[in-house]
């Protein structure tokens, strides 16, 4: 008596955060940079930092934008290797 072979079902992996970042990464990066910039403008108008601090604010907004863009590029690379097509 031989038993029939066992069929193993596999599920495709699901990475919702990775898929969201790949699809909307550029807008997320832009919104993060704009948010940092607007918080710096608010800090200047509130008197929390000197007007010269706007230079640092602009630099910080650009750095945040670029860091999130790097995260977007890395997430696209990971998605290409992990998510089957």
N, C-alpha and C positions, 0 to 999 in steps of 0.2 A: 504494500500500500504506500503510494507516494502522495505527499500532500502538494497541493498547487503552490506555486511560488507566491511569496508575500509581496504585495504591491505597496511600495512606500510612496506616499504623496509628499511632494515638496511645495513649499510656498515661496513665492518671490519675496525678497526682502522689501520692506517698506521704510523709507526714510523721509518722512514728511517735512522735517525742518530743513534737510538738505535740498529737497526739491523746491521748497519755498525760497531758499536763499539763491538757488541757481536761477529761478525765474524772475525774482524781484530784487536781486542784489544791487543793481545800479541805482535803483530808486531808494533803497535802504541807505546806501552810502551817501547819496545826495542829501537825504533828509537828516542823517546824522550830522553831516557837515554844516548844514543850514541851522540845525538846532544849536550846535555849539556857537556858531556865529551870532545867532539871535540872543543867546544867553550872555554873550560878551557885550552886545549892544545894550541889553537891559542893565548889566552891571555898570556900564559907563553912565547911563542916564540915571541910575539910582545912586551914583556917587560911591560905589563900592571899589571901583578902580579908576585910575586917572585916564584921561583921554588918550594918552600915549599907549595905554594898555590895549588899544584897538589893534595895534600892530601884532602884539602877541596873540590877540584873539583871532585875527585872520590866519596867523600861522598855525594856531591850534586847530582851527576849523579845517584847514587844508590837510593837516596831519591826520585828523580823525577821518576825513573823507578818504584819504589814501590808504589808511589802515583797513577800513571797511572794504575798499575796493580789492585789497590784497586778500582779505577773507573771502570775498566773492570769487576771485580767481582760484583760490585753493579749493573752495567748495565745488566749483565747476570741474576741476581736475579730479577730485575725489568722486564726484558723481559719474564722470566718464569711466572711472575704473571699477566702481562698485555696483552701479545700477545697470542691469542688463538691458540691452536694446532689442 
